[in-house]
Structures are given as structure tokens and as C-alpha cells.
């Protein structure tokens, strides 16, 4: 695996988000992080932020108020390189010592390596584990996200953390038009999320996005695995950035109905409650 160290002035970004790496080797066909607007060429060559744990430690100890540190929005914190250089593990150790919270978003079962560490953070403060799942079909998953664990394995990981009393969530994003945008897929994902004891499902829209850089890679992958589908995308969406599913309204209704049936949070305002700091235990009196 190719990687190189790059200088970093700061690690904790706006909103208390962290990306210790840049680039990814999961090779998901729809990845927006490939877009040229981020000005990160050679996406498969991982950029590692030099002295990132040292900088992160200095920054988190300068914070006056407790917060949740989040990671995974732009780069998966558990890319295969993490197994070797363990930066995410180092970050979690600092968070535990500082008694802050953490929210982790990944597609990788490598996160199980840090199960005990994440449990400790959750016991001390707050930890939330989230995984992206866009199809319940493992065969389709292997085409869309070829170099990371299958959807079925991700549900197993979510169940493991839920059984350890760590709150879990599922990201249903993107919902690829003409590939994943059918009610049967949405229902099966939500049912399996229920079986895995998932607390919430985040969906930003029943569709996908594409722009220069990510679009080129996406279309090349469609040509390889879904012949003729690129032309359908071009006819339907042209150069649009936001590409909603033609079945958008129907799929939202399915999402709402199925989540309500299983008691899974799906409204963004409700989901925010999961990320609040755990209440401190109080001494019970004889009258409680």
C-alpha cells in the first residue's frame, strides 16, 4: 500500500471533526472524496498527517469544554493502513484519557480491534459507532464497495457493539439510482438493522451525488460492472450534482414506516439525542 507523510498544522477541524488520513483503498465506486474540488490527486496513495497524534493531543487538551470528536466523514478511520500504523487507536487512547466522547463512522470490521477501548470511552463518557450500508445484498456490495467487508459482516459488527452497550447507527447513503433504490432493499436493510439492535438510521437523501473526479471514476465502474447504466445516468441527470432517485418519495415513505415499526430513530433532530453526553450516575436515596 502506498502512503506518504504530509505536514499538518491542525488536526481537530470545525465541528470537532478529525481526519488522520486522506485517501482510501476501499474503492467504493461512488466515493465523493475523489472529487477534484478537494484538490487531493492520487487518491489511492494515502496521505498520513505527520505528528498527528501529538498535534491532536495538544489541541484536545486546550479545549475548555467537553465535546464529541467525530471521524469518518471524509476518510474512513479504519482503512487497511490503520492496522499497521494505528493512528485511530492512538487517537482513541487520547480521547479516553481526556474523558471526551467520540463518534466513529466506518465500513471496516477492523474497528473490532478497538472494541475494548471504545467500550471504555463509552463507560467514561460517550462513544457512538456507525457503519455505512447501502445494500443488503452481499454480491451487489462486492461490486459497489469491492475492497472492504461485506454488508452482512457490518451488521455483525454493529450487533457486537450494541451487545457491548455502545450506541450504534447506520448510514443509508448514498442510495444509488437504478441500483439500490428499490423498496425491497430499503426494507431488508432496516430489518437487518433492527436485528443488529441499531438505534438510528441516517439518510441524507434517496439518491447520490456526482461531480468532476468522482463522476469519472463512478462512470468507469458502471461501464465495468453495469453495462449501459452510465448512459441512463447521463440521460437522466446530465451534469447535475444532486441525483435523486425517481422513486424518492416512495422510498422515504418506506424508510419512515419501517423505522417506526421497529422503533429505530430516523429523523435528524431525534438522532441528535444519541450524541448527547451520558448522564452522570447519582446516589439513590431510600425514597427513589
C-alpha distance (Angstrom), angle and dihedral (degrees) to the residues before:
residue distance angle dihedral
X1 . . .
X2 3.78 . .
X3 3.78 118.5 .
X4 3.78 138.9 153.6
X5 3.78 136.1 -169.8
X6 3.79 119.1 -113.9
X7 3.79 130.7 -171.9
X8 3.79 118.8 -101.4
X9 3.79 127.6 -169.5
X10 3.79 94.6 -171.9
X11 3.80 137.3 14.4
X12 3.81 106.1 -174.0
X13 3.80 107.3 70.4
X14 3.81 133.3 -169.3
X15 3.78 111.6 -52.2
X16 3.83 89.3 25.6
X17 3.80 92.0 -81.9
X18 3.79 122.2 154.8
X19 3.81 133.0 -161.4
X20 3.79 112.2 -178.8
X21 3.80 91.8 177.5
X22 3.76 135.6 37.1
X23 3.78 120.8 -151.4
X24 3.78 129.7 26.6
X25 3.78 142.1 -133.6
X26 3.82 98.4 -155.8
X27 3.84 87.0 95.3
X28 3.81 95.7 -151.3
X29 3.79 104.9 -177.3
X30 3.82 94.9 -133.7
X31 3.83 100.6 45.6
X32 3.81 111.1 149.3
X33 3.80 91.7 -164.2
X34 3.81 87.7 77.2
X35 3.81 89.7 67.6
X36 3.80 115.0 123.4
X37 3.81 91.2 -128.8
X38 3.81 89.0 76.7
X39 3.82 89.9 58.7
X40 3.81 94.6 -139.0
X41 3.83 109.3 133.9
X42 3.82 123.1 -172.2
X43 3.79 92.5 39.1
X44 3.82 94.9 -173.5
X45 3.81 90.9 57.5
X46 3.79 101.4 84.4
X47 3.80 116.7 -134.8
X48 3.79 111.5 -145.8
X49 3.79 117.4 -161.8
X50 3.79 108.2 -123.3
X51 3.82 116.2 -122.3
X52 3.80 88.1 -1.1
X53 3.81 96.6 152.2
X54 3.80 91.7 49.5
X55 3.81 91.4 49.2
X56 3.81 91.8 43.5
X57 3.81 91.1 51.6
X58 3.80 92.2 51.1
X59 3.80 92.0 48.2
X60 3.81 97.6 46.3
X61 3.81 91.8 49.2
X62 3.81 89.8 52.8
X63 3.80 90.8 58.6
X64 3.78 111.5 103.5
X65 3.79 97.4 -162.1
X66 3.79 133.5 50.1
X67 3.80 116.9 -102.8
X68 3.78 143.8 163.6
X69 3.81 113.8 -101.6
X70 3.80 110.2 -146.7
X71 3.78 128.8 -160.5
X72 3.79 135.9 173.6
X73 3.80 103.6 56.4
X74 3.81 96.4 109.7
X75 3.79 103.3 14.5
X76 3.79 129.8 19.9
X77 3.83 108.5 -110.6
X78 3.81 89.8 -146.8
X79 3.78 102.9 55.4
X80 3.84 111.2 147.7
X81 3.81 91.1 -96.7
X82 3.82 88.7 66.2
X83 3.80 89.5 69.9
X84 3.80 87.9 63.2
X85 3.79 105.7 38.4
X86 3.84 100.7 24.3
X87 3.79 100.3 -150.5
X88 3.80 94.3 149.4
X89 3.79 89.3 51.1
X90 3.80 89.2 51.4
X91 3.80 91.1 50.1
X92 3.80 91.4 51.2
X93 3.80 91.5 51.2
X94 3.81 89.9 54.7
X95 3.82 91.7 47.4
X96 3.80 90.4 52.2
X97 3.81 92.5 50.6
X98 3.82 90.7 47.7
X99 3.82 90.7 47.1
X100 3.80 92.4 -129.5
X101 3.80 127.0 140.3
X102 3.79 129.6 -108.3
X103 3.79 137.9 -155.3
X104 3.81 116.5 -162.5
X105 3.80 126.2 -166.9
X106 3.80 118.4 -170.9
X107 3.79 145.9 141.1
X108 3.80 93.7 -148.9
X109 3.79 131.0 96.9
X110 3.81 87.5 -147.9
X111 3.81 84.6 92.0
X112 3.83 87.1 77.9
X113 3.81 87.4 73.2
X114 3.81 87.1 70.3
X115 3.80 96.5 43.8
X116 3.80 95.4 117.6
X117 3.80 92.5 44.8
X118 3.80 92.3 50.1
X119 3.81 90.8 46.5
X120 3.81 88.8 53.2
X121 3.81 91.9 51.3
X122 3.79 90.4 49.1
X123 3.81 91.7 49.8
X124 3.79 91.7 48.7
X125 3.79 98.0 39.2
X126 3.84 126.0 -29.7
X127 3.80 138.1 -44.3
X128 3.79 128.2 178.4
X129 3.82 123.0 -171.2
X130 3.79 119.7 -158.5
X131 3.79 131.8 -179.1
X132 3.79 131.3 -169.5
X133 3.81 116.7 -124.3
X134 3.80 120.7 170.7
X135 3.78 101.1 163.3
X136 3.79 134.5 32.4
X137 3.81 89.8 -153.3
X138 3.83 112.4 92.5
X139 3.79 92.7 -160.7
X140 3.79 91.2 55.0
X141 3.80 90.4 42.9
X142 3.81 90.1 57.8
X143 3.81 89.1 57.7
X144 3.81 96.2 45.1
X145 3.83 98.2 39.3
X146 3.81 103.2 20.3
X147 3.80 103.5 170.6
X148 3.79 104.5 44.9
X149 3.80 134.3 66.8
X150 3.80 119.2 -68.2
X151 3.79 125.6 -100.3
X152 3.82 92.5 -105.3
X153 3.80 89.7 56.8
X154 3.80 91.4 50.0
X155 3.79 90.5 55.5
X156 3.81 88.0 52.4
X157 3.81 89.9 52.1
X158 3.80 92.0 49.5
X159 3.80 90.6 50.1
X160 3.81 90.9 50.5
X161 3.80 92.0 54.9
X162 3.80 92.8 42.6
X163 3.81 89.6 52.6
X164 3.81 86.8 52.2
X165 3.84 88.7 56.2
X166 3.82 93.4 -109.4
X167 3.84 111.8 138.7
X168 3.79 111.9 -115.8
X169 3.78 136.8 -163.5
X170 3.77 139.1 -175.5
X171 3.80 126.8 -137.7
X172 3.80 111.0 -144.6
X173 3.78 94.9 -166.3
X174 2.90 136.7 161.0
X175 3.80 106.2 18.2
X176 3.80 98.7 -161.1
X177 3.82 112.3 -140.5
X178 3.81 114.9 -119.6
X179 3.83 90.1 8.7
X180 3.82 111.6 55.2
X181 3.80 102.2 5.9
X182 3.78 101.7 103.9
X183 3.81 129.1 110.0
X184 3.81 93.0 -122.6
X185 3.81 91.6 60.2
X186 3.81 93.4 46.9
X187 3.80 91.7 48.3
X188 3.81 93.3 48.6
X189 3.80 93.1 48.7
X190 3.80 91.7 50.6
X191 3.81 92.4 46.1
X192 3.81 91.5 51.3
X193 3.80 89.7 45.5
X194 3.80 87.6 54.6
X195 3.80 90.6 50.7
X196 3.82 88.6 50.8
X197 3.84 90.9 52.2
X198 3.80 93.2 -117.6
X199 3.80 112.4 177.0
X200 3.80 99.4 -155.9
X201 3.80 144.5 9.6
X202 3.80 121.0 -147.2
X203 3.79 117.8 -153.9
X204 3.81 119.9 172.8
X205 3.78 94.9 -175.0
X206 3.77 142.1 -29.2
X207 3.76 95.4 -102.3
X208 3.78 142.3 38.6
X209 3.79 141.9 -102.1
X210 3.77 132.7 -124.6
X211 3.77 136.0 -177.4
X212 3.77 138.0 158.3
X213 3.77 111.2 -49.7
X214 3.80 97.4 17.4
X215 3.81 90.9 49.6
X216 3.79 92.4 53.5
X217 3.79 92.2 52.6
X218 3.81 92.5 43.3
X219 3.79 93.1 52.1
X220 3.81 92.3 47.5
X221 3.80 89.1 53.7
X222 3.81 91.8 47.8
X223 3.79 90.0 53.1
X224 3.79 89.3 53.0
X225 3.80 100.7 44.4
X226 3.83 105.9 17.4
X227 3.83 108.3 34.7
X228 3.81 113.0 -155.6
X229 3.80 95.5 14.0
X230 3.80 94.2 101.4
X231 3.79 89.8 62.3
X232 3.82 90.0 51.5
X233 3.81 90.0 52.7
X234 3.79 91.1 49.6
X235 3.81 92.2 49.0
X236 3.80 92.4 46.8
X237 3.80 102.7 39.4
X238 3.80 108.9 14.3
X239 3.80 108.3 -173.8
X240 3.83 95.9 -21.4
X241 3.79 118.2 137.7
X242 3.81 96.4 -150.3
X243 3.80 113.5 55.2
X244 3.82 111.2 -173.8
X245 3.77 120.9 -166.5
X246 3.82 114.4 -104.9
X247 3.82 84.4 -128.3
X248 3.81 93.9 51.8
X249 3.82 98.4 125.8
X250 3.80 93.5 45.6
X251 3.80 92.4 48.9
X252 3.80 93.3 49.9
X253 3.79 88.8 53.6
X254 3.81 90.0 51.1
X255 3.81 90.9 48.8
X256 3.80 92.7 50.5
X257 3.80 95.0 45.0
X258 3.80 96.1 46.9
X259 3.81 94.6 44.2
X260 3.79 91.4 49.7
X261 3.81 89.9 48.6
X262 3.81 91.8 56.1
X263 3.80 98.2 34.5
X264 3.81 94.2 -113.8
X265 3.81 117.7 151.2
X266 3.81 114.0 -121.4
X267 3.80 106.2 155.6
X268 3.81 109.9 95.9
X269 3.79 94.3 -133.5
X270 3.80 91.2 53.7
X271 3.80 92.1 46.8
X272 3.81 90.8 57.8
X273 3.81 88.9 69.7
X274 3.82 89.5 67.0
X275 3.80 89.6 62.9
X276 3.79 96.4 55.0
X277 3.78 118.5 111.5
X278 3.77 115.8 -91.0
X279 3.76 114.4 -99.4
X280 3.76 114.5 -107.9
X281 3.78 115.7 -111.8
X282 3.77 114.3 -107.9
X283 3.77 129.6 -152.3
X284 3.79 109.3 -100.6
X285 3.76 118.0 -130.7
X286 3.80 125.0 -148.1
X287 3.81 87.1 -101.6
X288 3.88 95.3 58.7
